[in-house]
Amino acid sequence: MLSGIGPAAHLQSVGIIPKVDLPGVGQNLQDHPFAIVGPFLFEKPISFMPNRDTKMEDAVEYVSKGTGFFSVNPVGASGFISSSLESSGQWADIQVFQYNIGVDRATTYLINQLCGLNDGVLETFFEPHMNTDGNFGAATIGRPKSVGSITLASNNPEDKPVIDPKYYSHPDDITVHVDGNYSVLKFSKC
């Protein structure tokens, strides 16, 4: 859009001379809402606890050789399932994840970063469980029906665009995500 290709009226509204009027540019944003479920707590030390289970040698090995603990994906398991709305049975519309990681300050920091939460939000929730082994599950919508948009805030390329993902604006997306979260809860009982 900054180059003048996009919806002419929008481009003109931010001071850009349209070169090609393409009304659909920026109007088909589909994102995958993600929800973490847990923690599911364990009484035995069987999960990964970053503050307990890592040491300086792990970081040195990763930096020098690209191997070791830090070269491993933190997702313990992932799979695709169908929601109650996927009647054909041919295409899963939910992805579920399992993270074998306990509750400590590092976990709290990682989840805050992953989900874009403000500092302090999870600390309050996790405080009673701090330094406890456990795991987390998560679910995301694989084929969302909600459609958002991206527009320009100005003609300055340094300015962030205006992103409106319109999460859950299609009612099916709520049903699918709730189905996914219930599946994560069922898996956690295994």
Salt bridges, closest charged atoms under 4 A:
ASP53 OD1 - ARG52 NE 2.76
ASP58 OD1 - LYS55 NZ 3.93
GLU86 OE1 - ARG143 NH2 2.67
GLU127 OE1 - ARG105 NH2 3.30
ASP133 OD1 - ARG52 NH1 2.78
ASP172 OD2 - LYS145 NZ 2.67
ASP172 OD2 - HIS170 ND1 3.98
